[in-house]
Amino acid sequence: MLLLAIPVAFPGCGGNDPDPATVLDRALTRENLSAFGNGPEGPTGGVVKVQALGYEDRVLDEREVAARASVMSDIREALGADSGLRGLVDDLKYEGTEAVAGVATSHVSGDLDVAGLAKALDQAGGGDVGAIAGVDTGKNLEDSLVAADFDLYAGEEDGTIRRLDLTLALDDPDNALPPTRIRFSLTPNPSGGHPNQKTAA
């Protein structure tokens, strides 16, 4: 799970903040999910930014790949499933309003159930996320995943997801190094492609 776009942050306003659960539930309705990765002429695909993070989440390395329309379809299905994102969330928070690709969005974040996410990724064929990010822990995902969180940016007006970040902490218990943090940032690509990006199958 992955995306692009540099948001401009605007701090939240306290007591008038929306309920983060309402923002998330609205984004995960069938109608709003159907608009994620779909353009005026049909499915378009998306852009995945993969970042290796260091101290205080400083970006050490990053690359981009294009996600095919079929991949976006799989992501929509996984997000909306009974065992999808809503069922894995813990400690949901409203982070404020941010602009993503020129669209005002509501930003919510939360922790994810590690065991449930590892199982879901393995079942979806995405268990080798370390290799995707260029990190080899030597362990399978269920043994190496020690923490996971997400950030979701949904349009304030329409509730459609404009950006989705998944940040994983992978650890190798056989060495003394701190866990490796990897962020997958996904945004839909209305133009349907990027000539300089590799393509995620």
Contacts in CASP RR format, 6 or more apart in sequence:
PFRMAT RR
TARGET T0000
AUTHOR 0000-0000-0000
METHOD contacts of the structure
MODEL  1
MLLLAIPVAFPGCGGNDPDPATVLDRALTRENLSAFGNGPEGPTGGVVKV
QALGYEDRVLDEREVAARASVMSDIREALGADSGLRGLVDDLKYEGTEAV
AGVATSHVSGDLDVAGLAKALDQAGGGDVGAIAGVDTGKNLEDSLVAADF
DLYAGEEDGTIRRLDLTLALDDPDNALPPTRIRFSLTPNPSGGHPNQKTA
A
1 75 0 8 1.000
1 150 0 8 1.000
1 164 0 8 1.000
1 165 0 8 1.000
1 166 0 8 1.000
1 184 0 8 1.000
1 186 0 8 1.000
2 47 0 8 1.000
2 48 0 8 1.000
2 49 0 8 1.000
2 50 0 8 1.000
2 65 0 8 1.000
2 67 0 8 1.000
2 164 0 8 1.000
2 166 0 8 1.000
2 184 0 8 1.000
2 185 0 8 1.000
2 186 0 8 1.000
2 200 0 8 1.000
3 46 0 8 1.000
3 47 0 8 1.000
3 48 0 8 1.000
3 49 0 8 1.000
3 163 0 8 1.000
3 164 0 8 1.000
3 165 0 8 1.000
3 184 0 8 1.000
3 185 0 8 1.000
3 186 0 8 1.000
3 187 0 8 1.000
4 47 0 8 1.000
4 48 0 8 1.000
4 49 0 8 1.000
4 64 0 8 1.000
4 163 0 8 1.000
4 185 0 8 1.000
4 186 0 8 1.000
4 187 0 8 1.000
4 189 0 8 1.000
5 100 0 8 1.000
5 101 0 8 1.000
5 162 0 8 1.000
5 163 0 8 1.000
5 187 0 8 1.000
7 98 0 8 1.000
7 99 0 8 1.000
7 100 0 8 1.000
7 105 0 8 1.000
7 107 0 8 1.000
7 153 0 8 1.000
7 163 0 8 1.000
8 98 0 8 1.000
8 99 0 8 1.000
9 96 0 8 1.000
9 98 0 8 1.000
10 96 0 8 1.000
10 97 0 8 1.000
10 98 0 8 1.000
10 99 0 8 1.000
11 96 0 8 1.000
12 94 0 8 1.000
12 95 0 8 1.000
12 96 0 8 1.000
12 97 0 8 1.000
17 94 0 8 1.000
17 96 0 8 1.000
18 94 0 8 1.000
18 106 0 8 1.000
19 94 0 8 1.000
20 92 0 8 1.000
20 93 0 8 1.000
20 94 0 8 1.000
20 108 0 8 1.000
21 92 0 8 1.000
23 94 0 8 1.000
23 106 0 8 1.000
23 108 0 8 1.000
23 152 0 8 1.000
23 154 0 8 1.000
23 159 0 8 1.000
24 85 0 8 1.000
24 86 0 8 1.000
24 89 0 8 1.000
24 92 0 8 1.000
24 108 0 8 1.000
24 152 0 8 1.000
24 154 0 8 1.000
25 86 0 8 1.000
26 32 0 8 1.000
26 154 0 8 1.000
26 159 0 8 1.000
27 33 0 8 1.000
27 152 0 8 1.000
27 154 0 8 1.000
27 159 0 8 1.000
27 160 0 8 1.000
27 161 0 8 1.000
28 79 0 8 1.000
28 80 0 8 1.000
28 85 0 8 1.000
28 86 0 8 1.000
30 80 0 8 1.000
32 154 0 8 1.000
32 158 0 8 1.000
32 159 0 8 1.000
32 160 0 8 1.000
32 161 0 8 1.000
33 76 0 8 1.000
33 79 0 8 1.000
33 80 0 8 1.000
33 161 0 8 1.000
34 76 0 8 1.000
35 158 0 8 1.000
35 160 0 8 1.000
36 72 0 8 1.000
36 75 0 8 1.000
36 76 0 8 1.000
36 79 0 8 1.000
36 160 0 8 1.000
36 161 0 8 1.000
36 188 0 8 1.000
37 43 0 8 1.000
37 44 0 8 1.000
37 45 0 8 1.000
37 46 0 8 1.000
37 69 0 8 1.000
37 72 0 8 1.000
37 76 0 8 1.000
37 188 0 8 1.000
37 189 0 8 1.000
38 44 0 8 1.000
38 188 0 8 1.000
39 188 0 8 1.000
39 190 0 8 1.000
43 69 0 8 1.000
43 70 0 8 1.000
43 72 0 8 1.000
43 73 0 8 1.000
44 69 0 8 1.000
44 72 0 8 1.000
44 188 0 8 1.000
44 189 0 8 1.000
44 190 0 8 1.000
44 191 0 8 1.000
44 192 0 8 1.000
44 193 0 8 1.000
45 66 0 8 1.000
45 67 0 8 1.000
45 68 0 8 1.000
45 69 0 8 1.000
45 71 0 8 1.000
45 72 0 8 1.000
45 188 0 8 1.000
45 189 0 8 1.000
45 192 0 8 1.000
45 193 0 8 1.000
46 66 0 8 1.000
46 67 0 8 1.000
46 71 0 8 1.000
46 72 0 8 1.000
46 186 0 8 1.000
46 187 0 8 1.000
46 188 0 8 1.000
46 189 0 8 1.000
46 192 0 8 1.000
46 193 0 8 1.000
47 64 0 8 1.000
47 65 0 8 1.000
47 66 0 8 1.000
47 67 0 8 1.000
47 186 0 8 1.000
47 187 0 8 1.000
47 188 0 8 1.000
47 189 0 8 1.000
47 194 0 8 1.000
47 197 0 8 1.000
48 64 0 8 1.000
48 65 0 8 1.000
48 66 0 8 1.000
48 67 0 8 1.000
48 184 0 8 1.000
48 185 0 8 1.000
48 186 0 8 1.000
48 200 0 8 1.000
49 62 0 8 1.000
49 63 0 8 1.000
49 64 0 8 1.000
49 183 0 8 1.000
49 184 0 8 1.000
49 185 0 8 1.000
49 186 0 8 1.000
50 62 0 8 1.000
50 63 0 8 1.000
50 64 0 8 1.000
50 65 0 8 1.000
50 132 0 8 1.000
50 133 0 8 1.000
50 182 0 8 1.000
50 183 0 8 1.000
50 184 0 8 1.000
50 185 0 8 1.000
51 59 0 8 1.000
51 60 0 8 1.000
51 61 0 8 1.000
51 62 0 8 1.000
51 182 0 8 1.000
51 183 0 8 1.000
51 185 0 8 1.000
52 59 0 8 1.000
52 60 0 8 1.000
52 61 0 8 1.000
52 62 0 8 1.000
52 133 0 8 1.000
52 134 0 8 1.000
52 135 0 8 1.000
52 180 0 8 1.000
52 181 0 8 1.000
52 182 0 8 1.000
53 59 0 8 1.000
53 60 0 8 1.000
53 167 0 8 1.000
53 181 0 8 1.000
53 182 0 8 1.000
53 183 0 8 1.000
54 60 0 8 1.000
54 181 0 8 1.000
57 181 0 8 1.000
57 183 0 8 1.000
64 194 0 8 1.000
64 197 0 8 1.000
64 198 0 8 1.000
65 197 0 8 1.000
65 198 0 8 1.000
65 199 0 8 1.000
65 200 0 8 1.000
66 189 0 8 1.000
66 193 0 8 1.000
66 194 0 8 1.000
66 197 0 8 1.000
66 198 0 8 1.000
66 199 0 8 1.000
66 200 0 8 1.000
67 75 0 8 1.000
67 186 0 8 1.000
67 189 0 8 1.000
67 199 0 8 1.000
67 200 0 8 1.000
68 199 0 8 1.000
68 200 0 8 1.000
68 201 0 8 1.000
69 192 0 8 1.000
71 200 0 8 1.000
71 201 0 8 1.000
72 188 0 8 1.000
74 124 0 8 1.000
75 186 0 8 1.000
78 84 0 8 1.000
78 85 0 8 1.000
78 120 0 8 1.000
78 124 0 8 1.000
79 85 0 8 1.000
79 161 0 8 1.000
79 164 0 8 1.000
80 86 0 8 1.000
83 120 0 8 1.000
84 120 0 8 1.000
85 150 0 8 1.000
85 152 0 8 1.000
87 113 0 8 1.000
88 112 0 8 1.000
88 113 0 8 1.000
88 116 0 8 1.000
88 117 0 8 1.000
88 120 0 8 1.000
89 110 0 8 1.000
89 111 0 8 1.000
89 112 0 8 1.000
89 113 0 8 1.000
89 150 0 8 1.000
90 110 0 8 1.000
90 111 0 8 1.000
90 112 0 8 1.000
90 113 0 8 1.000
91 110 0 8 1.000
91 111 0 8 1.000
92 108 0 8 1.000
92 109 0 8 1.000
92 110 0 8 1.000
93 108 0 8 1.000
93 109 0 8 1.000
93 110 0 8 1.000
94 106 0 8 1.000
94 107 0 8 1.000
94 108 0 8 1.000
95 107 0 8 1.000
95 108 0 8 1.000
95 109 0 8 1.000
95 151 0 8 1.000
96 106 0 8 1.000
96 107 0 8 1.000
97 104 0 8 1.000
97 105 0 8 1.000
97 106 0 8 1.000
97 107 0 8 1.000
97 156 0 8 1.000
98 104 0 8 1.000
98 105 0 8 1.000
98 107 0 8 1.000
98 153 0 8 1.000
99 105 0 8 1.000
100 153 0 8 1.000
100 162 0 8 1.000
100 163 0 8 1.000
100 187 0 8 1.000
101 162 0 8 1.000
101 163 0 8 1.000
101 187 0 8 1.000
103 155 0 8 1.000
103 162 0 8 1.000
104 155 0 8 1.000
104 156 0 8 1.000
104 157 0 8 1.000
105 153 0 8 1.000
105 154 0 8 1.000
105 155 0 8 1.000
105 156 0 8 1.000
105 162 0 8 1.000
105 163 0 8 1.000
106 153 0 8 1.000
106 154 0 8 1.000
106 155 0 8 1.000
106 156 0 8 1.000
106 159 0 8 1.000
107 151 0 8 1.000
107 152 0 8 1.000
107 153 0 8 1.000
108 151 0 8 1.000
108 152 0 8 1.000
108 154 0 8 1.000
109 149 0 8 1.000
109 150 0 8 1.000
109 151 0 8 1.000
109 152 0 8 1.000
110 149 0 8 1.000
110 150 0 8 1.000
110 151 0 8 1.000
111 147 0 8 1.000
111 148 0 8 1.000
111 149 0 8 1.000
112 148 0 8 1.000
112 149 0 8 1.000
112 150 0 8 1.000
112 166 0 8 1.000
113 148 0 8 1.000
114 145 0 8 1.000
114 146 0 8 1.000
114 147 0 8 1.000
114 148 0 8 1.000
115 142 0 8 1.000
117 145 0 8 1.000
117 148 0 8 1.000
118 127 0 8 1.000
118 141 0 8 1.000
118 142 0 8 1.000
118 145 0 8 1.000
119 142 0 8 1.000
121 127 0 8 1.000
121 129 0 8 1.000
121 141 0 8 1.000
122 140 0 8 1.000
122 141 0 8 1.000
122 142 0 8 1.000
126 132 0 8 1.000
126 141 0 8 1.000
127 140 0 8 1.000
127 141 0 8 1.000
128 141 0 8 1.000
129 141 0 8 1.000
129 168 0 8 1.000
129 170 0 8 1.000
129 182 0 8 1.000
129 184 0 8 1.000
130 136 0 8 1.000
130 137 0 8 1.000
130 170 0 8 1.000
130 182 0 8 1.000
133 182 0 8 1.000
133 184 0 8 1.000
135 170 0 8 1.000
135 180 0 8 1.000
135 182 0 8 1.000
137 144 0 8 1.000
137 170 0 8 1.000
137 171 0 8 1.000
137 172 0 8 1.000
137 180 0 8 1.000
138 144 0 8 1.000
138 172 0 8 1.000
139 172 0 8 1.000
139 173 0 8 1.000
144 170 0 8 1.000
144 171 0 8 1.000
144 172 0 8 1.000
145 168 0 8 1.000
145 169 0 8 1.000
145 170 0 8 1.000
146 169 0 8 1.000
146 170 0 8 1.000
146 171 0 8 1.000
146 179 0 8 1.000
147 168 0 8 1.000
147 169 0 8 1.000
147 179 0 8 1.000
148 166 0 8 1.000
148 167 0 8 1.000
148 168 0 8 1.000
148 169 0 8 1.000
149 166 0 8 1.000
149 167 0 8 1.000
150 164 0 8 1.000
150 165 0 8 1.000
150 166 0 8 1.000
150 167 0 8 1.000
151 163 0 8 1.000
151 164 0 8 1.000
151 165 0 8 1.000
151 167 0 8 1.000
152 161 0 8 1.000
152 163 0 8 1.000
152 164 0 8 1.000
152 165 0 8 1.000
153 161 0 8 1.000
153 162 0 8 1.000
153 163 0 8 1.000
153 164 0 8 1.000
154 160 0 8 1.000
154 161 0 8 1.000
154 162 0 8 1.000
155 161 0 8 1.000
155 162 0 8 1.000
161 188 0 8 1.000
162 187 0 8 1.000
162 188 0 8 1.000
163 185 0 8 1.000
163 186 0 8 1.000
163 187 0 8 1.000
164 185 0 8 1.000
164 186 0 8 1.000
164 187 0 8 1.000
165 183 0 8 1.000
165 184 0 8 1.000
165 185 0 8 1.000
165 186 0 8 1.000
166 183 0 8 1.000
166 184 0 8 1.000
166 186 0 8 1.000
167 181 0 8 1.000
167 182 0 8 1.000
167 183 0 8 1.000
167 184 0 8 1.000
168 181 0 8 1.000
168 182 0 8 1.000
168 183 0 8 1.000
168 184 0 8 1.000
169 179 0 8 1.000
169 180 0 8 1.000
169 181 0 8 1.000
170 179 0 8 1.000
170 180 0 8 1.000
170 181 0 8 1.000
170 182 0 8 1.000
171 178 0 8 1.000
171 179 0 8 1.000
171 180 0 8 1.000
END
